[in-house]
Amino acid sequence: MVLQMKLLKKLIPIFILVLASCSDEQDFSQAKDLEVTTDLSGPILSVEASEDVLNAGVFATQEVNFDGFQNENFSDRVLSGVINFQLNNTTSKQLDVTVDFLNDGGAVIDTKFMTIDEAPPEQIVLDSIVYDDSNLEILKNISSIALSVQNNSGTTSVSSLDDPKFTFQSSGSFIIEVLE
């Protein structure tokens, strides 16, 4: 009997603990509300021009077909995004850079204008365009990208740097809905 009392004294706190830890019935229907997103990032366009090319005046506009944004796997699932630009200039030229985003019909639907000063020292400009609920349809309709560079500093090279050039790089980072 003493042994049973000792055992009972040990079991009562465990029993109370089990009763106290009971909870409401679990509701697993929340899984249907699960949304999974991922960040899709990568390069978009990269262009390099020597100072000799820039001395010719206006750098011929380069237009690149880019239907990736219109692909239904992207356009139906993109929630937001950022297109980043990095300009590097080691030339003796001040440059105006225009990036036009065009739709299927060739119409400009968005534009980014940037100016970069002459070197030395090497000049770097970082800029971006944010696409969210207010302008996401623009991003989804981009079919091609046109880049033009205008030399504002004459046609004579005066750079003291080796191999003077202008480099344009763009990349994107987009939030994509993977599972809805």
N, CA and C atoms as a LAMMPS dump frame, in Angstrom:
ITEM: TIMESTEP
0
ITEM: NUMBER OF ATOMS
540
ITEM: BOX BOUNDS ff ff ff
-5.0000000000000000e+02 5.0000000000000000e+02
-5.0000000000000000e+02 5.0000000000000000e+02
-5.0000000000000000e+02 5.0000000000000000e+02
ITEM: ATOMS id mol type element x y z
1 1 1 N 0.82 -1.189 0
2 1 2 C 0 0 0
3 1 3 C 0.866 1.256 0
4 2 1 N 1.934 1.245 0.747
5 2 2 C 2.837 2.39 0.789
6 2 3 C 3.457 2.601 -0.588
7 3 1 N 3.784 1.511 -1.232
8 3 2 C 4.367 1.594 -2.562
9 3 3 C 3.36 2.189 -3.546
10 4 1 N 2.096 1.814 -3.42
11 4 2 C 1.055 2.345 -4.286
12 4 3 C 0.853 3.836 -4.033
13 5 1 N 0.936 4.274 -2.804
14 5 2 C 0.786 5.7 -2.473
15 5 3 C 1.936 6.513 -3.063
16 6 1 N 3.136 5.984 -2.952
17 6 2 C 4.284 6.685 -3.523
18 6 3 C 4.15 6.791 -5.042
19 7 1 N 3.697 5.714 -5.669
20 7 2 C 3.517 5.715 -7.115
21 7 3 C 2.41 6.693 -7.506
22 8 1 N 1.337 6.717 -6.741
23 8 2 C 0.234 7.625 -6.994
24 8 3 C 0.673 9.076 -6.854
25 9 1 N 1.506 9.379 -5.861
26 9 2 C 2.016 10.746 -5.681
27 9 3 C 2.867 11.18 -6.874
28 10 1 N 3.55 10.237 -7.472
29 10 2 C 4.377 10.571 -8.643
30 10 3 C 3.527 10.714 -9.901
31 11 1 N 2.463 9.942 -10.011
32 11 2 C 1.635 9.971 -11.209
33 11 3 C 0.661 11.147 -11.251
34 12 1 N 0.212 11.611 -10.102
35 12 2 C -0.759 12.716 -10.068
36 12 3 C -0.195 13.967 -10.751
37 13 1 N 1.019 14.412 -10.451
38 13 2 C 1.527 15.6 -11.16
39 13 3 C 1.641 15.39 -12.663
40 14 1 N 2.014 14.189 -13.093
41 14 2 C 2.106 13.906 -14.523
42 14 3 C 0.718 13.962 -15.145
43 15 1 N -0.26 13.388 -14.495
44 15 2 C -1.637 13.409 -14.977
45 15 3 C -2.15 14.847 -15.098
46 16 1 N -1.88 15.66 -14.074
47 16 2 C -2.301 17.076 -14.105
48 16 3 C -1.609 17.809 -15.256
49 17 1 N -0.328 17.527 -15.465
50 17 2 C 0.427 18.148 -16.547
51 17 3 C -0.168 17.776 -17.898
52 18 1 N -0.534 16.521 -18.071
53 18 2 C -1.129 16.067 -19.326
54 18 3 C -2.463 16.767 -19.555
55 19 1 N -3.283 16.862 -18.521
56 19 2 C -4.573 17.544 -18.662
57 19 3 C -4.387 19.023 -18.997
58 20 1 N -3.423 19.644 -18.354
59 20 2 C -3.198 21.079 -18.574
60 20 3 C -2.644 21.36 -19.967
61 21 1 N -1.963 20.395 -20.544
62 21 2 C -1.347 20.643 -21.843
63 21 3 C -2.267 20.314 -23.007
64 22 1 N -3.432 19.827 -22.765
65 22 2 C -4.376 19.531 -23.833
66 22 3 C -4.773 20.846 -24.501
67 23 1 N -4.998 20.79 -25.799
68 23 2 C -5.361 22.006 -26.514
69 23 3 C -6.582 21.74 -27.386
70 24 1 N -7.013 22.781 -28.075
71 24 2 C -8.147 22.644 -28.976
72 24 3 C -7.775 21.72 -30.129
73 25 1 N -8.791 21.272 -30.806
74 25 2 C -8.582 20.419 -31.963
75 25 3 C -7.802 21.202 -33.024
76 26 1 N -6.846 20.546 -33.645
77 26 2 C -6 21.192 -34.641
78 26 3 C -6.765 21.396 -35.943
79 27 1 N -6.547 22.568 -36.572
80 27 2 C -7.181 22.91 -37.838
81 27 3 C -6.1 22.976 -38.914
82 28 1 N -6.021 21.959 -39.739
83 28 2 C -4.996 21.903 -40.78
84 28 3 C -5.488 22.467 -42.112
85 29 1 N -6.666 23.041 -42.159
86 29 2 C -7.172 23.623 -43.4
87 29 3 C -6.421 24.908 -43.763
88 30 1 N -5.581 25.394 -42.848
89 30 2 C -4.778 26.591 -43.118
90 30 3 C -3.824 26.358 -44.283
91 31 1 N -3.48 25.136 -44.54
92 31 2 C -2.531 24.818 -45.609
93 31 3 C -3.023 25.312 -46.959
94 32 1 N -4.337 25.384 -47.145
95 32 2 C -4.853 25.86 -48.427
96 32 3 C -4.588 27.357 -48.614
97 33 1 N -4.289 28.094 -47.539
98 33 2 C -3.985 29.519 -47.613
99 33 3 C -2.482 29.778 -47.766
100 34 1 N -1.699 28.737 -47.89
101 34 2 C -0.253 28.852 -47.967
102 34 3 C 0.17 29.521 -49.276
103 35 1 N 1.015 30.524 -49.184
104 35 2 C 1.603 31.168 -50.347
105 35 3 C 3.117 31.073 -50.214
106 36 1 N 3.767 30.638 -51.287
107 36 2 C 5.213 30.503 -51.287
108 36 3 C 5.774 31.408 -52.378
109 37 1 N 6.747 32.234 -52.013
110 37 2 C 7.38 33.119 -52.981
111 37 3 C 8.884 32.876 -52.97
112 38 1 N 9.516 33.3 -54.053
113 38 2 C 10.966 33.213 -54.142
114 38 3 C 11.487 34.467 -54.815
115 39 1 N 12.761 34.734 -54.61
116 39 2 C 13.423 35.875 -55.231
117 39 3 C 14.189 35.358 -56.441
118 40 1 N 13.809 35.817 -57.615
119 40 2 C 14.465 35.446 -58.859
120 40 3 C 15.356 36.617 -59.251
121 41 1 N 16.659 36.403 -59.287
122 41 2 C 17.606 37.479 -59.575
123 41 3 C 18.569 37.053 -60.667
124 42 1 N 19.018 38.037 -61.456
125 42 2 C 20.008 37.73 -62.475
126 42 3 C 20.291 38.915 -63.373
127 43 1 N 21.304 38.776 -64.227
128 43 2 C 21.669 39.858 -65.148
129 43 3 C 20.625 40.008 -66.254
130 44 1 N 20.526 41.232 -66.787
131 44 2 C 19.597 41.491 -67.88
132 44 3 C 20.365 41.906 -69.136
133 45 1 N 21.159 42.985 -69.04
134 45 2 C 21.858 43.52 -70.211
135 45 3 C 23.2 44.086 -69.783
136 46 1 N 24.225 43.825 -70.584
137 46 2 C 25.56 44.356 -70.32
138 46 3 C 26.143 44.846 -71.637
139 47 1 N 26.657 46.102 -71.642
140 47 2 C 27.227 46.703 -72.851
141 47 3 C 28.498 47.439 -72.457
142 48 1 N 29.516 47.333 -73.32
143 48 2 C 30.78 48.027 -73.082
144 48 3 C 31.159 48.773 -74.361
145 49 1 N 31.616 50.016 -74.205
146 49 2 C 32.038 50.819 -75.356
147 49 3 C 33.349 51.518 -75.021
148 50 1 N 34.295 51.456 -75.95
149 50 2 C 35.575 52.14 -75.758
150 50 3 C 35.384 53.636 -75.981
151 51 1 N 36.371 54.423 -75.528
152 51 2 C 36.285 55.871 -75.73
153 51 3 C 36.296 56.215 -77.215
154 52 1 N 37.009 55.43 -78.034
155 52 2 C 37.018 55.676 -79.483
156 52 3 C 35.613 55.597 -80.067
157 53 1 N 34.843 54.626 -79.623
158 53 2 C 33.462 54.491 -80.096
159 53 3 C 32.642 55.695 -79.65
160 54 1 N 32.834 56.129 -78.399
161 54 2 C 32.079 57.277 -77.883
162 54 3 C 32.474 58.574 -78.578
163 55 1 N 33.717 58.674 -79.063
164 55 2 C 34.162 59.875 -79.775
165 55 3 C 33.433 60.078 -81.094
166 56 1 N 32.79 59.042 -81.591
167 56 2 C 32.043 59.154 -82.838
168 56 3 C 30.746 59.945 -82.654
169 57 1 N 30.434 60.323 -81.429
170 57 2 C 29.216 61.111 -81.171
171 57 3 C 28.236 60.324 -80.35
172 58 1 N 27.024 60.17 -80.877
173 58 2 C 25.995 59.409 -80.172
174 58 3 C 26.251 57.933 -80.408
175 59 1 N 26.398 57.2 -79.342
176 59 2 C 26.555 55.76 -79.418
177 59 3 C 25.275 55.212 -80.023
178 60 1 N 25.397 54.458 -81.084
179 60 2 C 24.214 53.924 -81.75
180 60 3 C 23.343 53.187 -80.733
181 61 1 N 22.08 53.467 -80.789
182 61 2 C 21.151 52.816 -79.861
183 61 3 C 21.193 51.31 -80.069
184 62 1 N 21.373 50.613 -78.988
185 62 2 C 21.367 49.153 -79.012
186 62 3 C 20.009 48.689 -78.494
187 63 1 N 19.285 47.954 -79.32
188 63 2 C 18 47.42 -78.893
189 63 3 C 18.124 45.911 -78.78
190 64 1 N 17.702 45.39 -77.638
191 64 2 C 17.81 43.971 -77.363
192 64 3 C 16.421 43.416 -77.077
193 65 1 N 16.057 42.365 -77.809
194 65 2 C 14.783 41.705 -77.555
195 65 3 C 14.86 40.999 -76.2
196 66 1 N 13.849 41.205 -75.372
197 66 2 C 13.834 40.594 -74.045
198 66 3 C 12.407 40.218 -73.693
199 67 1 N 11.96 39.077 -74.193
200 67 2 C 10.587 38.627 -73.955
201 67 3 C 10.415 37.887 -72.638
202 68 1 N 11.464 37.778 -71.853
203 68 2 C 11.399 37.041 -70.594
204 68 3 C 10.332 37.553 -69.646
205 69 1 N 10.097 38.855 -69.648
206 69 2 C 9.096 39.416 -68.748
207 69 3 C 7.677 39.062 -69.19
208 70 1 N 7.492 38.786 -70.477
209 70 2 C 6.166 38.469 -70.987
210 70 3 C 5.837 36.983 -70.902
211 71 1 N 6.799 36.151 -70.617
212 71 2 C 6.57 34.721 -70.465
213 71 3 C 5.543 34.513 -69.356
214 72 1 N 4.536 33.7 -69.62
215 72 2 C 3.446 33.543 -68.641
216 72 3 C 3.922 32.987 -67.304
217 73 1 N 4.974 32.191 -67.308
218 73 2 C 5.501 31.692 -66.03
219 73 3 C 6.034 32.837 -65.174
220 74 1 N 6.464 33.911 -65.809
221 74 2 C 6.924 35.089 -65.084
222 74 3 C 5.761 36.066 -64.871
223 75 1 N 5.117 36.481 -65.942
224 75 2 C 4.116 37.555 -65.855
225 75 3 C 2.902 37.194 -65.004
226 76 1 N 2.525 35.918 -64.976
227 76 2 C 1.376 35.512 -64.16
228 76 3 C 1.73 35.392 -62.681
229 77 1 N 3.016 35.361 -62.354
230 77 2 C 3.434 35.09 -60.978
231 77 3 C 4.259 36.194 -60.326
232 78 1 N 4.702 37.184 -61.108
233 78 2 C 5.537 38.236 -60.523
234 78 3 C 4.692 39.131 -59.612
235 79 1 N 5.223 39.41 -58.427
236 79 2 C 4.531 40.25 -57.448
237 79 3 C 5.167 41.634 -57.346
238 80 1 N 6.473 41.707 -57.558
239 80 2 C 7.199 42.978 -57.53
240 80 3 C 8.593 42.733 -58.082
241 81 1 N 9.292 43.815 -58.321
242 81 2 C 10.651 43.661 -58.839
243 81 3 C 11.414 44.966 -58.859
244 82 1 N 12.713 44.824 -59.019
245 82 2 C 13.612 45.964 -59.122
246 82 3 C 14.574 45.686 -60.266
247 83 1 N 14.739 46.666 -61.161
248 83 2 C 15.784 46.583 -62.177
249 83 3 C 16.877 47.548 -61.745
250 84 1 N 18.078 47.013 -61.59
251 84 2 C 19.231 47.796 -61.124
252 84 3 C 20.158 48.117 -62.29
253 85 1 N 20.761 49.299 -62.218
254 85 2 C 21.693 49.745 -63.244
255 85 3 C 23.016 50.111 -62.591
256 86 1 N 24.11 49.737 -63.246
257 86 2 C 25.44 50.159 -62.813
258 86 3 C 26.173 50.68 -64.032
259 87 1 N 26.565 51.95 -63.953
260 87 2 C 27.332 52.584 -65.016
261 87 3 C 28.745 52.815 -64.502
262 88 1 N 29.753 52.453 -65.297
263 88 2 C 31.143 52.718 -64.964
264 88 3 C 31.742 53.497 -66.122
265 89 1 N 32.46 54.563 -65.798
266 89 2 C 33.051 55.397 -66.837
267 89 3 C 34.498 55.705 -66.486
268 90 1 N 35.41 55.274 -67.359
269 90 2 C 36.826 55.637 -67.204
270 90 3 C 37.271 56.507 -68.384
271 91 1 N 36.307 56.99 -69.173
272 91 2 C 36.628 57.855 -70.309
273 91 3 C 36.685 59.314 -69.863
274 92 1 N 37.125 60.164 -70.774
275 92 2 C 37.158 61.605 -70.493
276 92 3 C 35.858 62.271 -70.93
277 93 1 N 34.802 61.508 -71.031
278 93 2 C 33.515 61.992 -71.549
279 93 3 C 32.436 61.993 -70.476
280 94 1 N 31.695 63.106 -70.43
281 94 2 C 30.464 63.103 -69.64
282 94 3 C 29.406 62.516 -70.558
283 95 1 N 28.626 61.56 -70.037
284 95 2 C 27.693 60.814 -70.871
285 95 3 C 26.275 60.885 -70.326
286 96 1 N 25.323 60.993 -71.251
287 96 2 C 23.909 60.846 -70.914
288 96 3 C 23.477 59.464 -71.391
289 97 1 N 22.875 58.711 -70.512
290 97 2 C 22.475 57.334 -70.809
291 97 3 C 20.958 57.242 -70.69
292 98 1 N 20.329 56.703 -71.718
293 98 2 C 18.881 56.519 -71.719
294 98 3 C 18.578 55.048 -71.943
295 99 1 N 17.758 54.5 -71.058
296 99 2 C 17.293 53.124 -71.198
297 99 3 C 15.787 53.204 -71.432
298 100 1 N 15.366 52.744 -72.598
299 100 2 C 13.942 52.698 -72.922
300 100 3 C 13.469 51.259 -72.89
301 101 1 N 12.326 51.048 -72.25
302 101 2 C 11.689 49.735 -72.23
303 101 3 C 10.517 49.809 -73.19
304 102 1 N 10.469 48.874 -74.13
305 102 2 C 9.474 48.904 -75.195
306 102 3 C 8.542 47.701 -75.106
307 103 1 N 7.309 47.891 -75.587
308 103 2 C 6.35 46.792 -75.638
309 103 3 C 6.452 46.077 -76.984
310 104 1 N 5.567 45.122 -77.237
311 104 2 C 5.579 44.357 -78.495
312 104 3 C 5.484 45.237 -79.731
313 105 1 N 4.74 46.337 -79.637
314 105 2 C 4.555 47.234 -80.774
315 105 3 C 5.693 48.222 -80.966
316 106 1 N 6.704 48.17 -80.104
317 106 2 C 7.842 49.081 -80.22
318 106 3 C 7.635 50.413 -79.527
319 107 1 N 6.525 50.567 -78.823
320 107 2 C 6.255 51.821 -78.106
321 107 3 C 7.008 51.834 -76.78
322 108 1 N 7.535 52.985 -76.419
323 108 2 C 8.234 53.149 -75.143
324 108 3 C 7.196 53.147 -74.024
325 109 1 N 7.365 52.226 -73.06
326 109 2 C 6.418 52.153 -71.943
327 109 3 C 7.066 52.554 -70.619
328 110 1 N 8.391 52.681 -70.599
329 110 2 C 9.099 53.172 -69.419
330 110 3 C 10.494 53.614 -69.857
331 111 1 N 11.034 54.599 -69.144
332 111 2 C 12.346 55.155 -69.484
333 111 3 C 13.123 55.447 -68.212
334 112 1 N 14.417 55.226 -68.287
335 112 2 C 15.334 55.611 -67.203
336 112 3 C 16.435 56.438 -67.837
337 113 1 N 16.638 57.648 -67.299
338 113 2 C 17.667 58.559 -67.799
339 113 3 C 18.703 58.764 -66.693
340 114 1 N 19.984 58.636 -67.064
341 114 2 C 21.072 58.806 -66.096
342 114 3 C 22.212 59.571 -66.759
343 115 1 N 22.926 60.347 -65.956
344 115 2 C 24.119 61.052 -66.418
345 115 3 C 25.301 60.568 -65.595
346 116 1 N 26.435 60.39 -66.28
347 116 2 C 27.65 59.988 -65.573
348 116 3 C 28.777 60.923 -65.996
349 117 1 N 29.515 61.429 -65.001
350 117 2 C 30.598 62.375 -65.26
351 117 3 C 31.818 61.673 -65.824
352 118 1 N 32.729 62.506 -66.318
353 118 2 C 33.966 61.998 -66.904
354 118 3 C 34.955 61.573 -65.817
355 119 1 N 35.927 60.756 -66.235
356 119 2 C 37.003 60.318 -65.351
357 119 3 C 38.248 61.156 -65.677
358 120 1 N 39.337 61.114 -64.947
359 120 2 C 39.496 60.404 -63.689
360 120 3 C 38.914 61.177 -62.521
361 121 1 N 38.691 60.553 -61.42
362 121 2 C 38.786 59.111 -61.202
363 121 3 C 37.618 58.401 -61.871
364 122 1 N 37.688 57.069 -61.859
365 122 2 C 36.599 56.286 -62.422
366 122 3 C 35.286 56.717 -61.778
367 123 1 N 34.271 56.88 -62.614
368 123 2 C 32.951 57.284 -62.149
369 123 3 C 32.026 56.068 -62.137
370 124 1 N 31.235 55.973 -61.098
371 124 2 C 30.27 54.877 -60.976
372 124 3 C 28.919 55.474 -60.593
373 125 1 N 27.888 55.069 -61.296
374 125 2 C 26.517 55.478 -60.979
375 125 3 C 25.705 54.209 -60.744
376 126 1 N 24.999 54.173 -59.629
377 126 2 C 24.08 53.086 -59.315
378 126 3 C 22.671 53.663 -59.26
379 127 1 N 21.738 53.022 -59.929
380 127 2 C 20.363 53.506 -59.949
381 127 3 C 19.439 52.31 -60.127
382 128 1 N 18.144 52.536 -59.997
383 128 2 C 17.205 51.422 -60.139
384 128 3 C 15.8 51.924 -60.445
385 129 1 N 14.982 51.008 -60.913
386 129 2 C 13.542 51.239 -61.096
387 129 3 C 12.833 50.161 -60.278
388 130 1 N 11.87 50.571 -59.461
389 130 2 C 11.097 49.635 -58.646
390 130 3 C 9.737 49.427 -59.312
391 131 1 N 9.355 48.173 -59.435
392 131 2 C 8.04 47.818 -59.963
393 131 3 C 7.253 47.144 -58.84
394 132 1 N 6.067 47.699 -58.564
395 132 2 C 5.206 47.163 -57.508
396 132 3 C 3.763 47.229 -57.986
397 133 1 N 2.819 47.203 -57.08
398 133 2 C 1.403 47.205 -57.458
399 133 3 C 1.028 48.368 -58.37
400 134 1 N 1.668 49.515 -58.203
401 134 2 C 1.286 50.708 -58.955
402 134 3 C 1.752 50.681 -60.411
403 135 1 N 2.803 49.93 -60.735
404 135 2 C 3.318 49.947 -62.106
405 135 3 C 3.775 48.567 -62.598
406 136 1 N 3.288 47.522 -61.967
407 136 2 C 3.715 46.163 -62.299
408 136 3 C 3.351 45.77 -63.732
409 137 1 N 2.248 46.294 -64.259
410 137 2 C 1.839 45.969 -65.632
411 137 3 C 2.882 46.421 -66.643
412 138 1 N 3.604 47.502 -66.347
413 138 2 C 4.683 47.95 -67.243
414 138 3 C 5.715 46.834 -67.364
415 139 1 N 6.16 46.327 -66.241
416 139 2 C 7.168 45.265 -66.232
417 139 3 C 6.701 44.058 -67.048
418 140 1 N 5.464 43.667 -66.874
419 140 2 C 4.933 42.486 -67.556
420 140 3 C 4.844 42.664 -69.066
421 141 1 N 4.87 43.899 -69.544
422 141 2 C 4.721 44.177 -70.975
423 141 3 C 6.021 44.55 -71.672
424 142 1 N 7.138 44.495 -70.973
425 142 2 C 8.422 44.817 -71.609
426 142 3 C 8.789 43.694 -72.579
427 143 1 N 9.03 44.09 -73.832
428 143 2 C 9.396 43.129 -74.87
429 143 3 C 10.839 43.327 -75.333
430 144 1 N 11.33 44.561 -75.244
431 144 2 C 12.719 44.817 -75.614
432 144 3 C 13.24 46.026 -74.843
433 145 1 N 14.558 46.117 -74.83
434 145 2 C 15.244 47.186 -74.095
435 145 3 C 16.152 47.903 -75.082
436 146 1 N 16.058 49.241 -75.118
437 146 2 C 16.905 50.048 -75.994
438 146 3 C 17.81 50.921 -75.133
439 147 1 N 19.102 50.872 -75.419
440 147 2 C 20.1 51.645 -74.681
441 147 3 C 20.746 52.625 -75.634
442 148 1 N 20.768 53.901 -75.248
443 148 2 C 21.5 54.887 -76.04
444 148 3 C 22.377 55.713 -75.112
445 149 1 N 23.547 56.087 -75.626
446 149 2 C 24.527 56.838 -74.86
447 149 3 C 24.938 58.042 -75.696
448 150 1 N 24.847 59.235 -75.096
449 150 2 C 25.247 60.451 -75.8
450 150 3 C 26.488 61.029 -75.136
451 151 1 N 27.495 61.305 -75.954
452 151 2 C 28.749 61.907 -75.518
453 151 3 C 28.554 63.42 -75.457
454 152 1 N 28.742 64.014 -74.288
455 152 2 C 28.578 65.461 -74.123
456 152 3 C 29.916 66.194 -74.052
457 153 1 N 31.024 65.534 -74.401
458 153 2 C 32.346 66.12 -74.164
459 153 3 C 33.261 66.123 -75.379
460 154 1 N 32.72 66.208 -76.558
461 154 2 C 33.563 66.325 -77.75
462 154 3 C 34.102 65.007 -78.245
463 155 1 N 34.942 65.104 -79.292
464 155 2 C 35.427 63.901 -79.97
465 155 3 C 36.925 63.671 -79.798
466 156 1 N 37.555 64.394 -78.891
467 156 2 C 38.982 64.24 -78.647
468 156 3 C 39.192 63.471 -77.347
469 157 1 N 40.034 62.441 -77.405
470 157 2 C 40.325 61.651 -76.209
471 157 3 C 41.384 62.351 -75.385
472 158 1 N 41.073 62.559 -74.118
473 158 2 C 42.041 63.17 -73.206
474 158 3 C 42.175 62.364 -71.921
475 159 1 N 41.684 61.145 -71.943
476 159 2 C 41.746 60.316 -70.74
477 159 3 C 43.183 59.926 -70.44
478 160 1 N 43.546 60.019 -69.166
479 160 2 C 44.885 59.617 -68.735
480 160 3 C 44.895 58.17 -68.237
481 161 1 N 43.752 57.509 -68.271
482 161 2 C 43.634 56.132 -67.796
483 161 3 C 43.869 55.154 -68.946
484 162 1 N 44.428 53.988 -68.624
485 162 2 C 44.627 52.943 -69.627
486 162 3 C 43.283 52.362 -70.042
487 163 1 N 43.129 52.118 -71.338
488 163 2 C 41.938 51.473 -71.875
489 163 3 C 40.647 52.122 -71.379
490 164 1 N 40.465 53.425 -71.641
491 164 2 C 39.236 54.09 -71.164
492 164 3 C 38.006 53.527 -71.863
493 165 1 N 36.976 53.272 -71.063
494 165 2 C 35.741 52.718 -71.617
495 165 3 C 34.554 53.045 -70.723
496 166 1 N 33.405 52.849 -71.295
497 166 2 C 32.137 53.002 -70.586
498 166 3 C 31.504 51.622 -70.514
499 167 1 N 31.004 51.241 -69.331
500 167 2 C 30.339 49.949 -69.151
501 167 3 C 28.964 50.172 -68.537
502 168 1 N 27.977 49.541 -69.146
503 168 2 C 26.6 49.565 -68.649
504 168 3 C 26.224 48.139 -68.281
505 169 1 N 25.717 47.957 -67.067
506 169 2 C 25.226 46.648 -66.645
507 169 3 C 23.872 46.821 -65.981
508 170 1 N 22.979 45.89 -66.271
509 170 2 C 21.688 45.904 -65.585
510 170 3 C 21.389 44.497 -65.092
511 171 1 N 20.656 44.46 -64.004
512 171 2 C 20.243 43.186 -63.421
513 171 3 C 18.869 43.381 -62.8
514 172 1 N 18.238 42.288 -62.498
515 172 2 C 16.914 42.372 -61.907
516 172 3 C 16.771 41.435 -60.724
517 173 1 N 15.871 41.823 -59.846
518 173 2 C 15.519 40.986 -58.699
519 173 3 C 14.002 41.053 -58.569
520 174 1 N 13.351 39.893 -58.653
521 174 2 C 11.903 39.851 -58.72
522 174 3 C 11.341 38.854 -57.704
523 175 1 N 10.252 39.235 -57.071
524 175 2 C 9.548 38.341 -56.158
525 175 3 C 8.491 37.606 -56.989
526 176 1 N 8.62 36.296 -57.015
527 176 2 C 7.748 35.44 -57.834
528 176 3 C 6.939 34.534 -56.896
529 177 1 N 5.653 34.432 -57.184
530 177 2 C 4.794 33.531 -56.424
531 177 3 C 4.967 32.117 -56.973
532 178 1 N 5.469 31.221 -56.145
533 178 2 C 5.743 29.847 -56.575
534 178 3 C 4.513 28.968 -56.376
535 179 1 N 3.856 29.156 -55.253
536 179 2 C 2.715 28.312 -54.89
537 179 3 C 1.635 29.208 -54.322
538 180 1 N 0.429 29.05 -54.834
539 180 2 C -0.68 29.841 -54.286
540 180 3 C -1.794 28.976 -53.791
